Amino acid sequence: MRDIQYFEASHITVRSSGGVGDTPNDGWELLLKNIAPNSLHDSSARYDAPKCDEDTRVEVTDEIMDWIQNCDAPQRLLCMTGPAGAGKSALQQTIAERCTESGILSAAFFCSSTDPTRNTTSSIVPTIAYQMGLKHHGFRSSVAAAVKHDPSIFSRSLRSQMDVLIVHPFRSLRRTQRLDTNTFPYAILIDGLDECIGKYDNTLHSPPADIDDRRQAEDRQAELLAAIRHCILDNNLPFRVFIASRPEWAIRTALEPGGHLRQMTYRIELSDKYDASGDMRRYLRRRFEDIGLRIGNSQWFSEDAIETLVRAASGQFVYVATVHKYISERRSSPEERLKVVLTWTPHNGKAVCPFEALDRLYASILLSAKDAYEVVDTHHGRNFLILSRAHHMNADAFYISSASIFLNFPADVLSALLGLEARAEDILFSDLRSLVTHEKHDGGVLRLRLYHKTFSDFLEEKSRAKELFVPASCVYTHLAKCCMQHIIECSLDFDSLPDRWEDLPLSEQLKCSLKVASEDLPYFLDEANALDDEVADFTHHDGWPKLHKLLLLDMADPSLWLRYGNNWETWIKILRHFTDDLAARKPGVAAIIIGSLEKLDRDGNALVHEM
């Protein structure tokens, strides 16, 4: 009898023989493969997660906790909205910790647009079910049995996932009185709904389900809100759900008059109602006093400086947090960095937009980093803004609109492609560490992470970045140039290449960057500005025959070609389109490219047919 598991959701009985590989734990192990550990409120990936200082944000945190603990209140969904930098995540983190201390936290999920493991809605429901399973053994067994019965549940709609992994197990346990609803943790927290993008798959060369990624992201966010209403609110489950988000389309339309969540939602808008000036003042004073203890000078800052910073923050906690991170860099002078920040702060009486002060801070830090980088002799002639923007775009992946694909590379490989020395990304961002960091992901892959989404917004908007703005087309132009330069200046003997990439007599980093250059040149050319002279020079230096021979190394390795060959037709199509445009201006060059392309196409198609 101990080997019988009941899956009441579908009213079937799943019997296990108890043999190895056929246990209820199989379902739980499969669930674990579909969760996002980085999203947990106490995840090591969020070890430095922002949270409210003691005696700050008291009014709003008390209001949130009062709502959560009032289980008799009719509205069981709380939506907190506010602009970027208003402190939503810090509040969510604080509430998560308080609920944990009170024993009422059922689950928490912190989304992040810069973390591919938690920037889609696909892992939210499994991660919530996982946390609930940790709270109750019976719930865990029911979830495991459900997953074992239907291992494809993770590819279903969010509503189906929530029904199978949360609603049915809970209702079944409650019906059989194996679960006490009075003691089961009931607070579910979801932070950063707006940071969920539309793509479920963010791998290299993986096309999105829809070219309009913004619309797809909004649809996914709306799908999650609809699933919460149908599965939790309409089913009258005893959970209280707290969602924080920027007021973007999905949550805004759900809460506006006529929206499907308006009548059943308790709403908090982080606005002038919750004046954060006093909290930011206390935050800065404490942090500056700590710096004073470190440097042995308690008088290094003034109260006037704090007041100036608080006024400049325009109610955005991200501003004071960024100021502190920038000023507290341990290898710099806090007094000097404070002067830099204050220089870029608007004077009294000057009208400011909500993010003008933050933009000034970002511009100040970015311009200082640019000057510091370009003044070094070995960096002479390099364009810091293009290089840093390339790494920034790579953090979210380069989007190739004509092919509907995303390209993303390890930071060191991108540096090599850009013609930089080993570990150059550390030098490139050495003066931007208050805004970005490099992190090692699975397999030791190094990737750039931006601390604040508002910095990414700043870089992408010309009206905000102004003279520091770099259009995406300029980055693609530079990448196309680098690809062509990599190929024609490569030290290889192209007449006697080995049969495999790994046998090339090059460093691992250079092999990776050369591989990127040969595989992705057409994509960058298609997104770039006019490069007629550079393409002509590449052609006259036998660039296309060299490219052909490098691609043959892909074709010789089935494991590489199976991945790459799926995009072969698109690759050829894009290069043909580029050459057709070039023909009117450089007919001779275009004719050479067409000849090389036809031969390459024949070789590629022949290999595809063989496979």
Buried (B, 14 or more C-beta within 10 A) or exposed (E): EEEEBBBBBEEEEBEBEEEEEEBBBBBBEBBBEBBBBBBBBEBEBBEEBBBBBEEBBEEBBEBBBEBBBEEEEEBBBBBBBBBBBBBBBBBBBBBBBBBBEEEBBBBBBBBBBBBBBBBBBBBBBBBBBBBBBEBBEBBBBBBBBBBBBBEEBBEBEBBBBBBBBBBBBBBBBBEEEBBEEEEBBBBBBBBBBBBBBBBBEBEBBBBBEBEEBEEBBBBBBBBBBBBBBBBBBEBEBBBBBBBBBBBBBBBBBBBEEEBBBBEEBBBBBBEEEBEBEEBBBBBBBBBBEEBBEEEEEEEBBEEEBBEBBBBBBBBBBBBBBBBBBBBBBEEBEBEEBBEBBBEBBBEEEEEBEBBBBBBBBBBBBBBBBBEBBBEEEEBEEBBBBBBBBBBBBBBBBBBBEBBBBBBBBBBBBBBBBBBBEEBBBBBBBEBBBBBBBBEEBEEEEBBBBBBBBBBBBBBBEEEBBEEBBBEBEBBBBBBBBBBBBBBBEBEBEBEEBEEEBEEBEBEEBBBBBBBBBBBBBBBBBBBBEEBEEBBBBBBEBBBBBBBBBBBBBBBBBEEBBEBBBBBBEBBBBBBBBBBEBBBEEBEEBBEBBBEBBEEBBEBBBEBBEEE
